[in-house]
Amino acid sequence: MALDGLFLNRIIQKLSAQTPLKIQRIYHVSENELVFIVRNHDAKLQLLLSAHSVHNRLQFSNQNFVYPQEPSNYVMLLRKHLEDGLILSIQQIGLDRVVEFKIQKRNELGDLHQYRLMIELMGKYANVVFVDDQDRVIDALKRIPPYENTKRTIHPGAVYNYPEQSDRKNPFTSVYDPTLSLMDQFHGFSPLLAREVDHRLKQGETFESIMNQIEHSELCFVSDEKASDYHCIELSHLNQSFTEYPLMEGLDHVYQALEEKERIKQHSGDLIKFINRELKKAKQKRPKLLEAMDDALDCEKWRSYGDYLYAYGMQVPKGLKSFETKDFETDEIIHIPLDDKYDGKQNAQRYYQKYNKGKKGQVHITHQLELNQNEIDYFTSLSEQIELASVNDAIEIREELVREGYLKQRHAPKRKKEVKLNIIQLHFGDARIYVGKNNLQNEQITFKIGQKKDLWFHASAYHGSHVLLQNSEDKDLIEIAASFAAYYSKARGSAKVEVQMVQVKDLKKIPDAKPGMVNISNYSTLMIEPNEADLIQIIKDHQVK
């Protein structure tokens, strides 16, 4: 569901209650999203402004955002004019999806400047427009020049005008007319909310009581079946189960997974497309290698053809396209193809060359088939990892591909401290569980963190996570560790998953293998039924930040 004016009204009430807010830092997390790090009298907050064509919204967020190393030109402009400034007020224009930030800041000389930041949350036209105290556009996240829209130009130097508003009533203060549709007579209604209010009216509720619930709601009701169905009142007409969240937490729940892949693309150069392309290339190469191997294995035939042609070479002049003779052992007729440009002995020499090439080729092609299978396994594992990756995980996968020589380094590497990998670390008293979600994390867990007597887990016969359990052999913790190994693998959707458990001392790194590849011995197996909701709750309760 796109954010409607009435839900936005509840968000604005929450945001404006925190003003004034001091702007400490401004970042962009994707080409359509800005994050303002702000502080009020007692807390630091992340204020997200999204101008995405589908997921546009405005909220306080608790997501762990990853910021690009190089800010965009628009962010640099906002930093210059707005950082260390104060957001004095946040207000909605009527019940439209347009929000105004009034901001003031002193310049280097101590002069006070007033600015407005206009957040327009209108689908594909969503925008964040920076305006001065003379109503002139300083710049915008998405510029709209005159040749694109003659009625409303959003371009540096243009006069800022509010989006055109329709002549409709405020549902909080106006009387409901049952002869007209809700969307025709009131501001702020989306089709989804209008259907819910119509349903409740038919159930005997009054329009005033429904609007009172909306006006004072502090919650976000999210459908358990389709997260994009949400609102500040329960959508009972859908006949679905709903989960209640605090308003801002509900928005994080709805949008975090939806936007993650776009952020991965923004930060990591469309890894998914690259990995899938390399996997397809490796798979297409395999049939050609197998065909070449069949030819190479057939090389004894070429040697025997050469022998026959040398034996009967005097009977084979130039110009023949084939030669027939009897098999030395079975007396069966053998048909030998010839190149008519050569005589019998010359054709024999060509068959001997083909035989020698095939003999040597068997060794070479066997090696190539092994390398090709390793490539297929490697990119299959990366393909599975990227499906479950966060932005941090994706950045690490890209770094791995740079190290392995598949991608080029975007910039000359700067000398800096080694970045800590985004490993899930869980504490249960003295016990520790480490969960890797990509090959670099798996390598770190298995060969650097793991001690000889620690327990190590991996989904059997699947690419997936390396999970380590330290300082415990408790049955419940073993089951939790095995559940993470099952969940972060290709088998996560299976009813039951076989998981291998082994002590770290029985693991060996495969020489010259890709990152994350190990040989194991002396392992036992467990049958696990991974439950996503339980694992998410365990992470919330026990993760070390």
C-alpha positions in Angstrom: 0.0 0.0 0.0 1.2 3.5 -0.8 1.3 5.8 2.2 -1.9 7.9 2.4 -2.6 11.3 3.9 -4.3 10.0 7.0 -1.5 7.6 8.0 1.0 10.3 7.2 -0.9 12.6 9.6 -0.2 10.1 12.4 3.5 10.0 11.5 3.7 13.8 11.5 2.2 14.0 14.9 4.9 11.7 16.2 7.7 13.7 14.4 6.5 17.1 15.4 6.3 16.1 19.0 10.1 15.7 19.0 10.9 19.2 17.6 13.1 21.2 17.8 15.7 18.8 16.4 19.3 19.6 15.8 20.7 18.3 12.5 24.0 16.6 13.2 24.7 14.8 10.0 23.1 14.1 6.6 23.6 11.0 4.5 22.1 9.2 1.5 21.5 5.5 1.7 20.4 5.1 -1.9 19.6 7.4 -4.8 16.1 8.0 -3.4 16.7 8.0 0.4 18.2 10.5 2.8 18.9 10.0 6.5 19.2 13.0 8.9 20.9 12.2 12.1 19.2 14.5 14.5 19.1 15.0 18.3 16.4 16.3 20.6 16.8 17.1 24.3 17.5 13.5 25.3 18.1 11.2 22.3 19.8 10.8 18.9 17.4 9.7 16.2 17.6 8.7 12.5 15.1 10.6 10.4 14.5 8.8 7.1 13.2 10.7 4.0 12.4 8.3 1.2 11.4 9.6 -2.3 11.1 6.2 -3.7 8.4 5.8 -6.4 6.7 3.0 -4.4 8.1 3.0 -0.9 8.1 6.8 -0.3 7.6 7.8 3.3 8.9 9.8 6.3 9.8 8.3 9.6 12.1 7.8 12.5 14.0 4.5 11.8 16.0 2.0 13.8 17.5 0.3 10.8 21.2 -0.1 10.6 21.9 1.9 7.5 25.1 1.6 5.5 26.2 4.9 4.0 28.2 5.3 0.7 31.8 6.5 1.1 31.2 9.4 -1.3 28.1 11.6 -0.7 26.0 12.8 -3.7 26.1 16.5 -4.8 22.7 17.0 -3.3 23.8 15.7 0.1 26.9 17.9 0.0 24.6 20.9 -0.6 22.3 20.0 2.3 25.3 19.5 4.6 26.7 22.9 3.7 23.4 24.7 4.5 21.6 22.5 7.1 24.1 20.6 9.2 24.2 22.1 12.8 20.9 23.8 12.0 17.6 23.3 13.9 14.4 21.8 12.5 11.9 24.1 14.2 8.7 22.5 13.0 7.4 19.6 10.9 3.9 20.0 9.5 1.7 18.4 6.9 0.1 20.6 4.3 -3.6 19.9 4.9 -4.0 16.1 4.7 -2.0 15.9 1.4 1.2 13.9 1.2 3.3 17.0 1.4 5.3 17.8 4.5 7.2 21.0 5.3 10.3 21.2 7.5 11.1 24.7 8.7 14.8 24.9 9.4 17.1 27.7 10.7 20.9 27.9 10.8 23.5 30.6 11.5 26.2 31.1 8.9 29.9 31.7 9.6 29.2 35.4 10.3 26.4 34.6 12.8 23.6 35.6 10.5 20.4 33.6 10.9 19.1 32.0 7.7 15.6 30.4 7.3 15.1 27.4 5.0 12.3 25.0 4.1 12.6 21.4 3.1 9.6 20.2 1.2 9.0 16.4 1.3 6.5 15.4 -1.4 5.4 11.8 -1.0 3.3 11.4 -4.2 4.2 8.1 -5.8 6.5 8.4 -8.9 6.5 12.2 -8.4 8.0 11.8 -4.8 10.7 14.4 -4.2 12.7 16.3 -1.5 12.9 20.0 -2.5 15.3 22.5 -0.7 13.8 26.0 -0.7 15.2 29.4 0.6 13.4 32.1 2.5 12.4 33.8 -0.8 10.5 30.6 -2.0 13.2 29.9 -4.5 14.3 26.3 -5.1 17.9 25.9 -4.1 17.9 22.3 -5.4 16.0 19.1 -5.4 16.6 15.4 -5.1 14.8 15.0 -8.5 15.0 18.0 -10.7 12.0 18.7 -13.0 13.0 21.2 -15.8 10.5 23.3 -17.7 10.5 21.1 -20.8 9.3 18.1 -18.7 6.5 20.0 -16.9 5.4 23.4 -17.9 3.0 23.8 -15.0 5.4 23.1 -12.2 9.2 23.4 -12.5 11.4 22.0 -9.8 14.8 23.4 -10.7 17.5 25.6 -9.0 16.2 29.3 -9.2 12.6 28.4 -9.9 9.8 29.7 -7.6 8.5 26.8 -5.5 4.8 26.2 -5.7 2.8 23.6 -3.7 1.5 20.6 -5.7 -2.0 21.3 -7.0 -4.7 20.5 -4.3 -8.2 19.2 -5.0 -11.2 20.8 -3.3 -12.0 18.2 -0.7 -12.9 18.3 3.0 -11.0 17.4 6.2 -12.5 14.1 7.5 -11.6 15.0 11.1 -13.8 18.2 11.1 -16.4 17.7 8.4 -19.7 15.8 8.2 -19.8 12.5 6.3 -22.2 12.4 3.3 -23.3 8.8 2.7 -24.3 9.6 -0.9 -20.7 10.3 -1.9 -17.7 8.1 -1.9 -15.1 8.8 0.8 -12.3 9.5 -1.7 -14.5 12.0 -3.6 -15.5 14.1 -0.5 -12.4 13.8 1.8 -8.7 14.4 1.8 -6.3 11.7 2.9 -8.1 8.5 2.0 -6.4 5.7 0.0 -8.5 3.1 -1.7 -7.5 0.5 0.9 -8.5 2.7 3.8 -11.7 3.8 2.1 -12.8 0.1 1.7 -12.1 -0.5 5.4 -14.1 2.5 6.5 -17.0 1.5 4.2 -16.8 -2.0 5.7 -17.0 -0.7 9.3 -19.9 1.6 8.4 -21.8 -1.4 7.2 -21.0 -3.2 10.5 -22.7 -0.4 12.4 -19.8 1.9 13.4 -20.2 5.6 13.0 -18.0 7.7 10.8 -17.0 9.9 13.8 -15.9 6.9 15.9 -13.8 5.5 13.1 -12.1 8.8 12.5 -11.5 9.2 16.2 -9.7 5.8 16.2 -7.5 7.0 13.3 -6.8 10.3 14.9 -5.5 8.9 18.1 -3.9 5.6 16.9 -0.3 5.0 18.1 0.0 1.7 16.3 0.7 0.2 12.9 -1.3 -2.9 12.1 0.6 -5.1 9.6 -1.0 -8.1 7.8 0.7 -11.4 8.5 0.0 -12.6 5.0 0.9 -9.5 3.0 3.2 -7.0 4.8 2.2 -4.2 2.3 -1.3 -4.2 3.7 -1.0 -2.0 6.8 -2.5 1.0 8.4 -3.0 2.7 11.8 -6.3 0.8 12.3 -6.8 -2.9 11.7 -8.0 -3.6 8.1 -10.8 -6.0 9.2 -12.3 -6.2 5.7 -9.4 -8.2 4.5 -10.2 -11.1 6.8 -6.5 -11.6 7.7 -4.6 -11.8 10.9 -2.6 -8.7 11.8 0.3 -7.9 14.1 0.4 -4.7 16.1 3.6 -2.6 16.1 4.5 0.8 17.4 4.0 3.2 14.5 7.7 3.7 13.4 8.7 0.1 14.2 5.8 -1.1 12.0 7.1 0.9 9.1 10.6 -0.5 9.5 9.1 -4.0 9.5 7.1 -3.4 6.3 9.8 -1.7 4.2 13.2 -3.0 5.4 13.1 -6.2 3.4 11.5 -4.5 0.4 14.2 -1.9 0.0 17.2 -4.1 1.0 17.9 -5.4 -2.6 17.8 -1.9 -4.0 20.3 -0.7 -1.4 22.5 -3.7 -2.2 22.5 -2.6 -5.9 23.3 1.0 -4.9 26.2 0.0 -2.6 27.6 -3.0 -4.4 27.2 -2.4 -8.1 24.4 -4.9 -8.8 26.0 -8.0 -7.5 23.0 -10.2 -8.1 23.2 -9.5 -11.9 27.0 -10.1 -11.9 26.8 -13.4 -9.9 24.0 -14.8 -12.0 25.8 -13.9 -15.2 29.0 -15.7 -14.1 27.0 -18.7 -12.9 25.2 -18.9 -16.3 28.6 -18.6 -18.2 30.1 -21.4 -16.1 27.1 -23.7 -16.7 27.1 -23.0 -20.4 30.8 -23.9 -20.6 30.3 -27.4 -19.1 28.5 -29.2 -22.0 31.3 -28.0 -24.4 33.9 -29.4 -22.0 32.1 -32.7 -21.7 31.8 -33.0 -25.5 35.6 -32.3 -25.8 36.2 -35.0 -23.2 34.1 -37.5 -25.2 36.3 -36.8 -28.2 39.4 -37.1 -26.2 38.3 -40.4 -24.7 37.7 -41.6 -28.3 41.4 -41.2 -29.2 42.2 -44.9 -29.4 40.1 -45.0 -32.5 42.4 -42.4 -34.1 45.5 -44.5 -33.3 44.0 -47.6 -34.9 43.0 -45.6 -38.0 46.6 -44.5 -38.3 47.9 -48.1 -37.9 45.6 -49.3 -40.7 46.5 -46.5 -43.0 50.3 -47.1 -42.5 49.7 -50.8 -43.2 47.9 -50.1 -46.4 49.3 -46.7 -47.2 50.5 -47.7 -50.7 46.9 -48.5 -51.7 45.6 -45.1 -50.6 46.4 -42.3 -53.1 45.4 -38.7 -52.9 41.8 -37.8 -53.8 40.0 -40.5 -51.8 37.4 -39.4 -49.2 37.3 -42.8 -47.4 39.0 -46.1 -47.2 37.6 -49.5 -46.2 39.6 -52.5 -44.8 39.1 -55.5 -42.6 39.7 -55.5 -38.8 42.9 -57.4 -38.0 41.1 -59.3 -35.2 37.4 -59.7 -36.2 37.5 -59.4 -40.0 34.7 -56.8 -39.8 34.8 -54.0 -42.4 36.2 -50.7 -41.0 35.3 -47.4 -42.7 38.1 -44.8 -42.3 37.2 -41.2 -43.3 40.0 -39.4 -45.3 41.1 -35.9 -46.3 41.2 -36.1 -50.1 44.1 -33.6 -50.2 46.5 -36.2 -48.6 47.6 -39.7 -49.4 47.3 -42.7 -47.0 50.5 -42.1 -45.0 49.8 -38.4 -44.6 46.2 -39.1 -43.4 47.8 -41.7 -41.0 50.1 -38.9 -39.6 47.1 -36.7 -39.1 45.3 -39.4 -37.2 48.4 -40.0 -34.9 48.5 -36.2 -34.2 44.8 -36.3 -33.3 45.5 -39.3 -31.1 48.3 -37.6 -29.2 46.3 -34.4 -28.8 43.4 -36.5 -27.4 45.7 -38.3 -25.0 47.1 -35.1 -23.6 43.7 -33.4 -23.7 42.2 -36.0 -21.3 44.5 -34.6 -18.5 43.9 -31.0 -19.5 40.1 -31.3 -19.9 39.8 -33.3 -16.7 41.4 -30.4 -14.9 39.2 -27.9 -16.7 36.1 -29.9 -15.7 37.2 -29.8 -12.1 37.8 -26.0 -12.3 34.5 -25.5 -14.0 32.6 -27.5 -11.3 34.3 -25.4 -8.7 33.2 -22.2 -10.5 29.6 -23.5 -10.6 29.6 -24.5 -6.9 31.2 -21.1 -6.0 28.8 -18.9 -7.8 25.9 -21.1 -6.8 26.9 -20.5 -3.1 27.2 -16.7 -3.8 23.8 -16.7 -5.5 22.3 -18.3 -2.4 24.2 -16.0 0.0 23.1 -12.8 -1.8 19.4 -13.8 -1.5 19.8 -13.6 2.3 22.3 -10.8 2.4 22.0 -7.4 4.2 23.8 -4.4 2.7 26.9 -5.1 4.9 26.9 -8.7 3.8 26.7 -7.7 0.1 29.6 -5.3 0.5 31.7 -8.1 2.0 30.7 -10.4 -0.9 31.8 -7.7 -3.4 35.1 -7.4 -1.5 35.6 -11.2 -1.8 35.0 -11.0 -5.6 37.6 -8.3 -5.8 40.2 -10.4 -3.8 39.4 -13.4 -6.1 40.0 -11.3 -9.2 36.5 -11.4 -10.6 35.8 -7.7 -10.0 38.1 -4.6 -10.1 38.7 -2.4 -7.2 36.5 0.7 -7.6 39.1 3.1 -6.1 42.7 2.8 -5.1 42.6 1.1 -1.6 43.3 3.4 1.2 45.4 2.3 4.2 43.0 1.8 7.0 42.2 -0.5 9.8 40.7 -3.9 8.9 36.9 -3.6 8.8 35.1 -5.9 11.2 33.0 -8.5 9.4 29.2 -8.4 9.8 29.1 -11.8 11.7 26.0 -12.5 13.8 27.3 -13.0 17.4 25.0 -14.3 20.1 25.8 -14.5 23.8 24.1 -17.0 26.2 26.0 -16.4 29.4 29.5 -17.8 28.8 28.4 -19.6 25.7 28.9 -18.0 22.3 27.3 -18.7 18.9 28.8 -17.2 15.7 26.8 -17.3 12.4 28.5 -16.6 9.0 26.4 -15.4 6.1 29.0 -15.2 3.4 32.4 -16.8 2.5 34.5 -14.2 4.2 32.5 -14.5 7.4 32.6 -18.3 7.2 36.4 -18.3 6.8 36.8 -16.0 9.8 34.5 -18.1 12.0 36.0 -21.5 11.0 39.8 -20.7 10.8 40.3 -17.7 13.1 37.6 -17.6 15.8 37.1 -21.4 16.1 39.2 -23.4 18.7 39.9 -27.1 18.4 37.1 -28.2 20.8 34.4 -25.8 19.6 31.4 -27.3 17.8 30.9 -26.4 14.1 27.7 -26.8 12.2 26.7 -26.8 8.5 23.7 -27.9 6.4 24.4 -31.3 4.9 24.7 -31.4 1.0 23.9 -27.6 0.7 25.9 -24.4 0.4 25.3 -22.3 3.5 26.4 -20.8 6.8 29.3 -21.9 9.0 28.0 -21.8 12.6 30.2 -22.0 15.7 29.2 -22.9 19.3 31.8 -22.0 21.9 32.0 -22.9 25.6 29.0 -25.2 25.7 27.6 -28.6 24.8 24.1 -27.8 26.0 21.5 -29.6 23.9 19.3 -26.5 23.5 22.2 -24.4 22.3 23.3 -27.1 20.0 19.8 -27.2 18.5 19.8 -23.3 18.2 23.2 -23.4 16.4 22.1 -26.2 14.1 18.9 -24.2 13.3 20.9 -21.2 12.2 23.0 -23.5 9.9 19.8 -24.8 8.4 18.1 -21.4 8.1 21.1 -19.7 6.4 21.3 -22.3 3.6 19.4 -23.3 0.4 17.4 -25.8 2.5 15.8 -23.1 4.7 12.3 -23.7 3.2 12.4 -27.5 3.9 10.3 -29.1 6.7 13.4 -30.9 8.0 17.1 -30.2 7.3 20.0 -32.5 8.0 22.8 -30.6 9.7 26.4 -31.8 10.2 28.0 -31.2 13.6 31.8 -31.7 14.1 34.6 -30.4 16.3 36.8 -27.7 14.7 39.8 -30.0 15.0 38.2 -32.3 12.5 38.0 -29.6 9.8 40.6 -29.0 7.1 40.9 -26.2 4.6 41.1 -27.4 1.0 44.3 -26.3 -0.7 43.8 -23.7 -3.4 40.0 -23.9 -3.0 37.6 -20.9 -3.0 36.9 -19.2 0.4 34.7 -21.1 2.7 35.4 -24.6 1.3 36.4 -27.2 3.9 36.8 -31.0 4.3 35.2 -32.6 7.4 35.6 -35.9 9.1 34.2 -37.6 12.3 30.9 -35.7 12.1 27.5 -36.5 13.4 24.1 -35.3 12.0 21.0 -33.7 13.5 17.6 -33.3 11.9 16.4 -29.7 12.3 13.1 -27.9 11.6 14.2 -24.2 11.4 11.6 -21.6 12.5 12.2 -18.1 11.2 10.2 -16.3 13.8 12.0 -18.1 16.7 15.5 -17.3 15.2 14.6 -13.7 14.6 13.6 -13.4 18.3 16.8 -15.1 19.4 18.8 -12.6 17.5 16.9 -9.7 19.1 17.4 -11.1 22.6 21.0 -12.3 22.4 22.9 -10.5 19.6 25.9 -8.5 20.5 25.7 -5.1 18.8 
